[in-house]
Amino acid sequence: MTFRQETREWLEENCPPTMRTPMPEKNKCWGGRNCKFESEEQKLWMERMAARGWTAPSWPKEYGGGGLNKDQVKVLREEMIAIKARNPLNSFGISMIGPAILEFGSEILKQQHLPPIIRGEIRWCQGYSEPNAGSDLAGLQARAEDCGDHFVVNGQKVWTTYADLADWMFCLVRTDRTAKKHTGISLVLFDMKTEGVTARPICLISGNSPFCETYLDNVRVGKDQVVGEVNKGWTIAKYLLTHERELIGNIGNDSGEKSLGEQAVESLGLKEGRLADEILRAEVAEWEVDFRSQQLTMERVKDEITSASVGNSSAMLKLYGTELNKRRFELLMALRGSNALSWHEQSGASRWLRSKGNSIEGGTTEVQLNIIAKRILGLG
């Protein structure tokens, strides 16, 4: 039996029917110690995929991953899309810190953190940006004092996504304040229940509060929770950012989400087999072509790479993906007319406003353009 046939049969048998329906943003499964599943079927779907290692299909089996090669991962993704299967687990552990631990972490860290990430037992947040160090990430000032077998961390992080719901944080801190700007930085991990950690939600213009400001007051972090070498965290931080940018670049490409075309038909209806509004019909068609082109570009980039990271190409994917997502919600507002102006968490207006942040998070559009110019195009 081929891998594709085996995968197709397994998914058909194990993916509950309710997990083959469009997935509202608020119902995504993030896992964690305090996870609230929308249904028993959602919990069962995550557990079945995790047991097979398919929440992190390319990770080594020794840590609970699927051990699949690139071609097999692609087949799995295609077969899930074919039956409209929901993503069983959304996780910054899988998309960001996990790959960094795999690449740079000690064996102790891998054994400690990777299996719980795969099983959806721990939810992570990212401690990067600070009030005075956003796009200038290397200017961070959160400091870690060496106290023998541990560090004591003090400082503030901001725009920490879901910090109030997370179990652990991966956090950039300055471990050598005498070193040059891009050196003397380390990446540390700590439990959000550690004494001295406080997360406060920030209310956005959309009315939602996915972001937080996080205060670190004499937070004790064991030296065994440093990823890679002390003072060498900038290299790891850049590696992790390539994964974050790839993730953001793929925003809107969710197999559980209705396509823009399907939502257009629901809003406007058909006339002689075509979308009723001629102007919006052309705009939707143009967007669908651009979206498909971006998907194919992502596939090509992934096929061409020989490592676990797409590298500098992540800037290109992130830039175009975020602009596409903003266009998508502009079109949805136009398609729904006055119906889009309802004000609740999943409304068109709320998500339209939220999409504006896509071009800031993970590195601003201006930063991505600089990376593309210097690292991809080789400009001066």
N, C-alpha and C positions, 0 to 999 in steps of 0.2 A: 504494500500500500504506500502511495506517495505521501510526503509530509502534508501537502495541501489537502488531500482527501482525508487523512487522519485528523487534521485540524478542523476541517469542515464538519466532520461527523461529531467530533468532541464538542464543538461549539453548539451544534444543533441540539445535542443531548443535554448540555450543561448550562446554557444561557437561558434564564427564565424569560418567558414571553414579555413580562413587564419591563425587562431590561433591554428590550428591542424597540423602545419608543423614544420620542424626543425627550431630552433631559433638560429641564429648567436649570438655570445657573444655580439657584439656591438649593437644588437637590443633588448636586454633585457630591460624590463620596470622597471625603478627605482623610478618613481614618482617624487614628489618634486615640488617646486614653478616654476621651469624653465624646467619642463619635456618636451621633444620633442618626441612625439609618432611617430612610424614609419608609422602608418596608423590610420584611424578612427576606424577600427576594433580592433586594439590593445587598444585604449582608451576605446572603448565600452566594451571590455572584462574585463578590470580592473574595470570599473565602475559597471558593473553588479555583479562581484564577491564581490566587496567591499560593495555594497548595501545589499548583502545577509550575509555579515560578513565573507565570505569564504577566504578573503585574510589573515585573522587570525582566522581560524575556531575554535580553541580551546579557544579563549579569551571570557570572559563573554559578554553576549548580552548588558549589561548595558553600555558598552563602545563602542559598535558597532561591537563586535566580533560575531562569529557564534554560540557560546555556545555549541559546539559539545563535546561529550565525546571522549575518546581515540579510541574506536571502530569505531565511526562515522567518525572521522578524517581519520582513516585508509581506510575506505570505499571510502571516497571522493578522497583520493589520488589514490587508485586503479582505480576508474572510470575515473579519469582524464588521467591516464596513458593509459587506454584502448583505448581512442580516440585520444591519443597523444596531449592532450591539453597542451598548454604552461603555465608555471607559470605566473599568471596575474600580479604579483608584486614582484620584488626582493627588499628587504628592510632590512637594518641594524636595522631599527626601529622595525620590526617584529621579526627578528632573534636574536637581542641582547638587545637593551636598553628597548624595550617593556616588555619582561619578567621580567627584573630587576625592572621596575616601578611597574608592577603588584605585585611583591613580596615584595618590600621595600618602594615604593613611597607613598606619602600622597594622600588623595582623591583628593586634588586640582591638583596635578601633573597628576593623572590618567585621570581626566576629561579634563585637558588641552591638554595632549599629545597623549593619546591612540586613540581617534577617528580620528584625522588627520593622524596618522600613518596608520590606517586601510584603510582609503580612499585614501592613496597614495599622500597626499597633502604636506608632509614634508619628505625630504630626510636627513638622519643622517650620521655622520661620527664619528669615535672613536678616542678620544685623550688619548691614553695610552702611547705608546713608546716615549722615549726621546733620544737625541743623546748619553747620558751616562747612560741610563736606558732602555735597550731593554729586554733581557731575565731576567735581574734583575729589574723587574718592580717596586718592592717596593723601589728601590733606586731613584725614580723620585724626581725631584727638583722644578718643576713648583709650585709656591707658591700662596696662596690666603690669603691676609691680611684682617682681620676682620675690617670692617668700619661701624659697627652698624647694619643697616638693609640690608647691602650687603657686598660682598667680592670684592676686587680688585685683579685680577689674572695677574701674570707675569710669563713668561717662554716660553719654546719651545717644541713642539711635532714634531715627525718625523715618516715617513712611514704612514702618515694619509691617508688612502684610500679614494679617491674621495673628499678630503676636499675642493677642488676648485669648486666642483659641489654641495656640501651639503648645506642644509639650517640651520641645527642645529648640535651641537657637544655634545656628552657626554664625559666628561673629568675628569681625575683623577688629583687632585691637593693636595698639602700638606698644611693643615690648622693648623698644630701644628708642628713647626720645632724643638721643644724641645723633642718631643715624640720619642719613639723607632721606628725603621725602618718601621715596618709593621703597625704601628698605626699613628694617626695624619694625615690620608689620607681621603679625602672626594671625592664623585662623584657629579659633578655639571653639569648643562645643560645650554647652552647659544646659542643664535642665531648667526650664522656666519656673519651676517651683523652688529653685535655689534662693536662699535668703538674700534679699537685696535687689531682686529683679521685680520691676513694676512696669506693667504695660497699660497704657491708657488710649482708648480708641479716639481717632480723629474723625469728626463728622465732615463729610464732603458736601459739595454743592448739590449732589444727587440725593442727599439725605441718608446715604449709607455710610458705614464706618468700617471698611475693610482694612484701613491702615491704622497704625498706632504710633505713638511716641513711647519709647522704651527707656526706662531709667535703670542704670546699673550702679548700685551703691555698695561698695565693698563686697562684690560678688566673688566668692571663692571658686576657682576653677583648677582642677587637678592638671598637672603637666602631662598626664597620660591622655588628656583630651585636646591636645594640640595636633592638628592635622599637618603632617610633614614636619619640617624643621622650624624651630623657633627663629623668628626674624626673616623667614623666607616665604611669608604668607602672600606677598604680592603676586608671585608667580601662580600660586594656587587660586588666588582671587580672580585673576584674569582668565584662567582655565574655567573656573566655575561660571564666570559671566558669559562665556561662549555658549554654555548649555542653557543659561537663563534666556539669552537672546534668541536662541533657536526655539525655545519654548514659546516666547512671546511672538516670534515670527510666525508660529503655527496657530496663533489665536484665531478662532472662528472656524478652524478645520476640525470640527468635532462630529464624529459619526452619529452622535445622538441628537444633533441639532438640525432642525429643518433648514433646507437650503434657501437662499434668498429667492430663487425662482418659485419655490413652493409657497413661501410666505407672500410673494407678490400675487400669485393666483388667488390665495385666500382673501387678500385685501381688495383686489380690483376685479377679479373674475376674468373670464375669457370671452372673446368676441371672435367668432369664426375660427376657433381653435388657437387664437393668439391672445396675449395679454391685452386687455381692453384699452389701456392708455398707451398711445403710440410713443410718446416722448419717454415715459418711464420704462416702456418695453425696451427701447434702445439702450437706456442707461443700465438696466438690469442685465441685459445681454452683454454689454461691454464689461460690466463688473464680473460676470460669470467667466468670461474669457480670460480676464486678467487674473482671477482667482485660480483658475485651472492652470494657467501658465506658471503661477507662483508655486502651486503644488508640484508640478513637474520639475521645476527648478530645484525645489527642496529634495526631491527624489534623486535628481542627477547629482547634486552636491553630496548626498549621503552615499550614493553608489561610488563616487570618485575617491572618497576619503579612505585612508588606511588605518586611522586611529579611532578612538572613541569620541572625538570632538570634531566639529566641523570647522574649528579654528576661526580665522578672520572672516570667513564667509558668513558667519553668524551675524555680523553687522549688516550685511546686505539683506539677509533674510529677515532680520528684525525690522530694518527700515521699511522694506516694501510690505511686509506683513502687517505692520501697525497702520500704515497709510491705507491699506485695503480694508482693515477693520473699521477705521473711521469712516471711510466711504460707505461701507456696508450699513452702518447705523444712520448715516445721513439719508441713504436711500430708504431704509425702513421707516424713518420719520415721514418722508415724502409719500410713501406707499400707504401708510395708515392714516394720514391726515390728522384730523382732530382726535381720532382714537388713540394716537400716539402720545397725547399729552396727559394721560392719566398718570398719577403720581404715586407709584408704589415701587417696591424693590425691583420687580422684574419688568417694569413698564418700559416702553420704547424710550421715553424721555430720560429715565434713570440710566439706562444702559448707554444711550447716546452720549450723555454727559460723562459717564465713566470712560468711554472709549477715548476721550481726549487725553487721558493720562497715559495711553499706550505709547505715545511718542516721547514720554519723559522717563517712565520706568525702565529699568535695565540699561540705562544710558540714553541720553537725549538723542533726538534725530541729528542734531549738530555734531555730537560725538561720533555717531555712526558714520556720518559723511566724512569726518576726518579719518576714521579708521579705513574706510573704503578707499579714500584718496591715497593715503600713505601705504597701507599694508596690502591692498589688492591691486590698485592701479599703479603704484610705485611713483606717485607724484612727489615733488619736493617738499 
